[in-house]
Amino acid sequence: MALLECQESSGALPTLDALLSDFKAGFDCNQAKLSVLPQQATLTVSGNVKFELPEATVHRGHVLLQEFVIGAAGKVDRLGAELTACKRRVADLEQQKRDASHAMSSAASTSAMYEPELKKAKTGPKMKRQEGRSLLNPSSRKRKAASGVVFDEE
């Protein structure tokens, strides 16, 4: 765990804002110093803020690793449950969509049952024109044009 020492001439503890501004100012002015010793590391920023970071023991490392793995497993479990819930929701929505389209198609077929169908005008089979008869009124014969009198001019 980090030990934070504040060296203040008045003896009163500075506010968090004051510490943060000193910390930022120290990094901006390149006044941060890191010293690494065999059992700990010390980070001093602008002379006012000092962090002492002791070396983690093997037991503490095991505990931290165990907490991380258990936390990650819990997160994976929660994400798995969330994924399953999302898949169920997608399946429900797809079922609702299918039901709605089925209801719309059955409503369309029901309404089509009660509505009269539009009938197309049937042209019927084409009639062959009989010799000497009209296509429009086949019961009447065509009249032959008068040929008049033929004079032999010989």
NURO-559553 format. One line per field, with one value per residue (C-alpha): residue number from 0; residue in one letter; z, y, x. Coordinates in Angstrom, 1 decimal. Each point is the difference from the previous one (the first is absolute). Example, Ala and Ser with C-alpha at 12.3 -4.5 7.8 and 13.67 -1.06 7.14 Angstrom:
nr: [0:1]
rest: [A:S]
Z: [7.8:-0.7]
Y: [-4.5:3.4]
X: [12.3:1.4]
END
This chain:
nr: [0:1:2:3:4:5:6:7:8:9:10:11:12:13:14:15:16:17:18:19:20:21:22:23:24:25:26:27:28:29:30:31:32:33:34:35:36:37:38:39:40:41:42:43:44:45:46:47:48:49:50:51:52:53:54:55:56:57:58:59:60:61:62:63:64:65:66:67:68:69:70:71:72:73:74:75:76:77:78:79:80:81:82:83:84:85:86:87:88:89:90:91:92:93:94:95:96:97:98:99:100:101:102:103:104:105:106:107:108:109:110:111:112:113:114:115:116:117:118:119:120:121:122:123:124:125:126:127:128:129:130:131:132:133:134:135:136:137:138:139:140:141:142:143:144:145:146:147:148:149:150:151:152:153]
rest: [M:A:L:L:E:C:Q:E:S:S:G:A:L:P:T:L:D:A:L:L:S:D:F:K:A:G:F:D:C:N:Q:A:K:L:S:V:L:P:Q:Q:A:T:L:T:V:S:G:N:V:K:F:E:L:P:E:A:T:V:H:R:G:H:V:L:L:Q:E:F:V:I:G:A:A:G:K:V:D:R:L:G:A:E:L:T:A:C:K:R:R:V:A:D:L:E:Q:Q:K:R:D:A:S:H:A:M:S:S:A:A:S:T:S:A:M:Y:E:P:E:L:K:K:A:K:T:G:P:K:M:K:R:Q:E:G:R:S:L:L:N:P:S:S:R:K:R:K:A:A:S:G:V:V:F:D:E:E]
Z: [0.0:-0.8:2.8:-0.8:1.9:-0.3:1.0:0.9:2.0:1.9:1.2:-1.2:-2.7:-3.4:-1.9:-2.7:-2.6:1.2:-0.1:-3.5:-1.3:1.6:-1.5:-3.5:0.3:1.1:-3.2:-2.2:1.3:-0.2:3.8:0.5:1.4:0.2:2.1:0.1:3.0:0.5:2.2:-1.1:-2.6:0.8:-2.3:1.1:-1.9:0.5:3.5:1.5:-1.0:0.7:-0.7:1.6:-1.7:1.9:-1.9:-0.1:1.8:-1.7:2.2:-0.8:-3.7:0.3:1.8:-2.7:-2.8:1.7:0.4:-3.7:-1.3:2.2:-1.0:-3.7:0.3:1.6:-2.8:-2.6:1.7:0.1:-3.7:-0.9:1.8:-1.8:-3.3:0.7:0.9:-3.2:-2.1:1.6:-0.7:-3.7:-0.3:1.5:-2.4:-3.0:1.2:0.4:-3.5:-1.4:1.9:-1.3:-3.6:0.3:1.5:-2.8:-2.7:1.6:0.3:-3.7:-1.0:2.2:-1.4:-3.5:0.7:0.7:-2.8:-3.5:-2.4:-2.8:-3.1:-3.1:-3.2:-1.8:-3.6:-0.7:-2.7:-3.3:-2.6:-3.4:-2.7:-2.2:-3.6:-0.8:3.6:2.2:3.0:2.1:-0.9:-1.3:-0.6:-2.9:-3.3:-1.8:-3.0:-3.1:-1.7:-3.1:-2.9:-2.6:-3.6:-1.7:-3.7:-2.2:-2.0:-2.7]
Y: [0.0:3.5:2.3:3.7:2.5:3.7:2.3:3.3:2.7:1.0:-3.6:0.0:-2.5:1.6:-0.5:-2.5:2.8:1.4:-3.5:-0.6:3.4:-0.6:-3.5:1.4:2.9:-2.4:-2.1:3.0:1.4:-3.3:0.0:-3.6:-2.3:-3.8:-1.9:-3.8:-1.9:-3.7:-0.1:3.0:2.8:3.7:2.6:3.6:2.8:3.6:-0.6:0.2:-3.4:-3.2:-3.6:-2.9:-3.3:-3.1:-3.1:-2.5:-3.2:-3.3:-0.6:3.5:-0.7:-3.2:1.8:2.7:-2.5:-2.1:3.1:0.9:-3.5:-0.2:3.4:-0.8:-3.3:1.9:2.5:-2.7:-1.8:3.3:0.6:-3.6:0.5:3.3:-1.6:-2.8:2.6:1.9:-3.2:-0.8:3.6:-0.3:-3.4:1.6:2.9:-2.3:-2.1:3.2:1.0:-3.4:0.1:3.5:-0.9:-3.2:2.0:2.6:-2.7:-1.9:3.3:0.8:-3.5:0.4:3.4:-1.4:-2.7:2.6:2.4:-0.7:-0.6:2.3:-1.8:0.5:0.5:-3.3:0.3:-3.6:-2.2:1.8:-0.8:-1.0:2.2:-2.0:0.7:2.7:0.7:3.1:-0.3:2.3:-1.5:-3.5:-0.6:2.5:-0.7:2.5:1.4:-0.3:3.3:0.5:-1.0:1.8:-0.9:-1.6:0.9:-2.1:2.2:-2.2]
X: [0.0:1.2:1.1:-0.6:2.0:-0.7:2.8:-1.8:1.8:-3.2:-0.6:-3.7:-1.0:-0.6:-3.2:-0.4:-0.2:3.3:1.7:-1.3:1.2:3.4:0.2:-0.9:2.4:2.8:-0.5:-0.4:3.4:1.7:0.6:-1.2:2.6:-0.2:2.4:0.0:1.4:0.1:-3.1:-1.9:-0.4:-0.4:-1.6:0.5:-1.8:1.0:1.3:-3.6:-1.4:1.9:-1.3:1.7:-0.9:1.2:0.8:-2.8:0.7:-0.8:-3.0:-1.3:0.5:-1.9:-2.9:-0.1:0.1:-2.7:-2.2:0.6:-0.9:-3.1:-1.1:0.6:-1.9:-3.0:0.1:0.0:-2.9:-2.0:0.8:-1.0:-3.3:-0.5:0.7:-2.5:-2.6:0.7:-0.2:-3.4:-1.2:1.1:-1.8:-3.2:0.1:0.5:-3.0:-2.1:1.0:-0.9:-3.4:-0.7:0.8:-2.2:-2.8:0.2:0.0:-2.9:-1.9:0.7:-1.3:-3.1:-0.8:0.6:-2.6:-2.7:0.9:-1.1:2.8:0.5:-0.8:2.0:-1.8:0.3:0.9:-1.1:1.3:0.7:-2.6:1.0:-1.4:-2.3:0.1:-2.6:-0.9:0.7:2.2:-2.1:-3.3:0.6:-3.7:-0.1:1.6:2.2:-1.5:2.0:0.7:-1.9:2.1:-2.2:-0.3:2.9:0.4:2.0:2.2:1.2]
END
